[in-house]
């Protein structure tokens, strides 16, 4: 019984680590895409002001 409880704890910790890693990676890609979009908008506005 003790062995099964330890295995459950290890499985939950592993699941938490996988989910946290996935969220971190996703957050990084979302942040980069938002920065790229903001830069694109800034360049468009700058181009319009130069005309």
ChimeraX attribute file (.defattr): number of C-alpha atoms within 10 A of each C-alpha:
attribute: neighborCount
match mode: 1-to-1
recipient: residues
	/A:1	5
	/A:2	6
	/A:3	7
	/A:4	9
	/A:5	10
	/A:6	10
	/A:7	11
	/A:8	11
	/A:9	11
	/A:10	12
	/A:11	12
	/A:12	11
	/A:13	12
	/A:14	12
	/A:15	12
	/A:16	12
	/A:17	12
	/A:18	12
	/A:19	11
	/A:20	12
	/A:21	12
	/A:22	12
	/A:23	11
	/A:24	12
	/A:25	11
	/A:26	12
	/A:27	12
	/A:28	11
	/A:29	11
	/A:30	12
	/A:31	12
	/A:32	12
	/A:33	12
	/A:34	11
	/A:35	12
	/A:36	12
	/A:37	12
	/A:38	12
	/A:39	12
	/A:40	12
	/A:41	12
	/A:42	12
	/A:43	12
	/A:44	11
	/A:45	11
	/A:46	11
	/A:47	10
	/A:48	9
	/A:49	8
	/A:50	6
	/A:51	5
